Amino acid sequence: MTDDKMKRRLTTVLCADVHGYSRLMGADEAGTLEALRRCRTAIAGLVDRHDGRIVNTWGDAVIAEFASVVEAVQCAVEIQQEVSSQNSGPPHARQMRFRIGVNLGDVMVDGSDIFGDGVNIAARLQELAEPGGVMVSASVYDQVHNKLSVGFDCLGQQQMKNVAPVTTYRVTVGGPAVGQGSGSSAAQAVAASEAGAQRIRGRYESSTWMSSIADRFAALPRPIAVMLTVSGFLILINVFTGLHRIWFHWPVAALLFLGIMRTLRHGPASDRDEGRRGTRD
């Protein structure tokens, strides 16, 4: 392979492999191989329908490329739906579930094969995907997020072996994630709703508490209310200007004493005046 024969192109790479393939083969070699053949046949038909081509198949893996990013992601979703429908019969422990990664990137071309980071990133995305799920790179998301009737959950930058960190997105269909993510997504939605309700209740209770304090303060005799207000200012001044020396207790004590005495002195007189007015009336 010489440099003068090497070509490059921008393409969309789809990488898929079977989750737990070795375990499945250990449990039932003949049944697993037959299921893999059925899945590969279905995958090949879907790839062809979306104008892609199978680049390579080794072991349980499938690599395909597409000229269109939209067609690649749509194909990935349909592959998972088709494989899921084929899994309706066998027990859950023996179901064949694929993980799929899709990346848009530059690749090197050698005949019918492709190489480079564009392929490697797709393979790493496939390793991060959930069984039955689809993971795409930011380059794919930028092209398709407003062109397909699917959702995307941003998972942030992911460290990947032998390649630079890549921002990844999990494809979701109809709200829950493709494959196993539906339960956790519903639980997260319920938790978010409950948290919002709790915040509203907290704000309401806080407002009620503050309103109750304000009402009680307003009901105090005027001399006591004035003395408490002045005392509060003196405490704040002491706290912010004399952290190592406490002096506010002396003026506060004097003010409170004067306020109480003033209240006691004028309260009964006011009551007597009311009594005399009531008698005259």
N, C-alpha and C positions, 0 to 999 in steps of 0.2 A: 504494500500500500504506500504509494509515493505521494508527496505533497502536490505535484502538478496534476494528479488525477483526482485529488480530493475536492469535493464540492460541498457547499453549505446551502442551507435553506431554512427559512422560518416555517415551523410546522407545529401542529398540535399533537401531542403524544398522549395516548391513553395506555396506562399500564394496569393490568389486573392479575391477581393471583388468588388461589383458594386459601381461605383461613383454616389452619389446622390440617393441612393436607397430609402430613406424615401420620398424624393420629388416625385420620380416616383410612389411610392405606393400611395401617397396622390392624385396624378393626375388620376391614373387608376390602381386600385388594381388588377383586373382580368387580364388586358393586361400585366401588369408588371410581375405578377406571371407566366403567360404563357411564356413570353419572357425569364424569368429566368430558367424555366424548359428546354426550347430549348437550352439555353446556357450551362446549366449543362450537358445535354446529349452530346453536342458537346465536352465539356471539358473532360468528362469521357472517350470518345472515343479517344481523342488525348493523354490523360495521359496513357491509356492502350497501345496505339500504340508506345509510347516511353518508355515502360517497367517501368512505375511508378504505384503508387497506390493512390487512394483517401483515405486520413486519416480521414478527417472530413468535414462535410458540416453543417453549422448552419447559419440561416438567409440567407444573401446574400453571405457569405464567402465560399471559398473552400480552403482546405489545402491538398497538395499532397506531396509525397516524391519519390525520384528517387535515384537509385544506381549510375547513371551516371550524372555528372554535365552538360556535353554537351547535353545530352538528355533533361535535365530539362529546360535549356535555349532555346533550339530549340522548345520544347513544348510550352513554354511561348509565343514565337514569333508567333507560329502557332495559339495559342488560340486567340491572338489579331487579327490576320488576319481573322480568322473564325468569330469572333464576329463582326468585322467590315463589313464583307460581309452580315451578317444577318441584319445589321442596315441600309441597303440600302433603305428599304421600308418606315419605320415610320418617322414622323417628327423629326428634330434634337433634339427638346426639350425632346422627349420621347425615344431617343436612349439609349440603355443599353451599357455602356462602363465600362470595368473592369480596375482596377489598379493591377499590379502584382509585387510582390517582390520575389527574389530568393536568398537563402543563403545556403552556405555549412558550416555545423557546427556539433558539438557534441550534441546529444539529448538523453534524457532518454526515455526508452521504457516501456510501461505498456500495455501488451496485444497487441492490434492493434493500440493503441494511442501513441503519442509521445509528449514530453514536454521539456522545458528548453530553454536556450538562443538561441539555433539553430533555434527554432520555433519563438521565440519572435523577433529576428532580422529580419526574413523573413516578419513578420507582420508589423514591423516598416518600412521596405523598401517599402512594398506595400502602406503604408500611404504617403510616399514621392513621389511615382510615379505619373506621369501625367495620366489623364484619357486616356485609350488606350495605355499606355506606360508600359515599363518593367524596373525595377530597380534591380540591383544586387550588392552584396557585393564584397569587394576586394578578398575574398577567392574564389569566383566564377570566377571573372575576371581573376585571375592568372591561372586558369585551362582551360579557354575556349577562351581567346582573340585571339589566333592564330589557332583555330580549327573550327571556324564558319565564315560564310560569312556575318557577321554583324559587325557594328562598336560599339564603346563605348566612351561615353563622361564622363570624370572623373569630378565629382562634389565635390571632396574633402571630408574631414571628416564631418559627420553630427551628431549632438547631437540627441540622441534617449532616449525616456522615459524608465527608469529602466534598461538600458543596456549601456555599454561603447560606446563611439563614434566609428563610423564605416565609413571607406572610401567607398564611393558609386560610382557606374557607371550607367549611363543611356544607355540602349541598343538602337542603331540606326540601321535602315535597309535601305540600298541603299543611305546613306548619311544623309537624314533627320531623326529625331527621329520617333519612332513608335508612331502613334497617332497624337497629336497636334503639335509636335515640328518642322514640316517641314518648316513652314513659317518663324519661328524665326531663324532656321538654315540658310536658304537661305539669310535672311536679314543680318545675321552676316557675311556670306561669302562675300556679296556685300560690306558691310561696311569695312571689312578687306582689300578687293581689293582697294577700294577708298582710304583708309588710306595709303596703300602702294604706290599708285600712287602719293598721296599728299607728302609723304616723298621724293619720287624721284624728284618731281618738286621742293621741297624746297631745296634739295641738289644742283640741277642744277642752280636754281636762285642764291643761295649763291656763287656757284663757279663762275657764270657769274659776279656777283657783285664784288667779290674779283679780278677777272681778269681785270675788268674795272678800278679799283683803281690802280692796278699795272701798267696798260698801261699809265694812266695819270701821275703817279709818274715818269715813265721812260721818258715821254715827257718833264718834267720840265728841265730848264737849270741846268747844273751840279752843280754850286755853291749853288743854291736853294735846290737841292736834298740833297747835303751833309749837309747843315745847318739844314734841316728838320730832317734828320736821327740823327744828334748829339743832336738836341733839344729833339727828342723823348726819347733818352737814358737819358738825364738829367731829363726829367719829370718822367720817371720810377724810377730813383734813388731817387728823392725827395719823390715820393709816398710811396716807400717801406722803406725809412730810416728816413724820417722826416715828419711823419703824422701830427704833431702838428705845423709845421713851414713850410711855403711855401717860397722857395727861387729860384725855377727854372725860374720864369718869367724874372729875370734880365739877366742871361746869355742867355736865349732863345731870348729875345728881341735884345740883342747885336748881336747874331749870325745871326738872321734874317735880321737885318739892314745891316750888312756887306755883307750878301749874295745878298741882293737886290742891294746895291751899286755896287758890283762887276759885277752883271749882267748888270746893266745900263751902266757901264763904258766900258765893253768889247763887249756888243751887237752891238752898233752903229759902233764901229771900225771894227768889223768883216764884217758888212754890207758894209762899205766904201771899205774895201779890196776886197770884192766880186765885187763891182761896178767897181773898177779900173781894176781888172783882166778881167772882161767882156768887158771893153772898149779896152784893149790891144788886146784881142782876136778878 
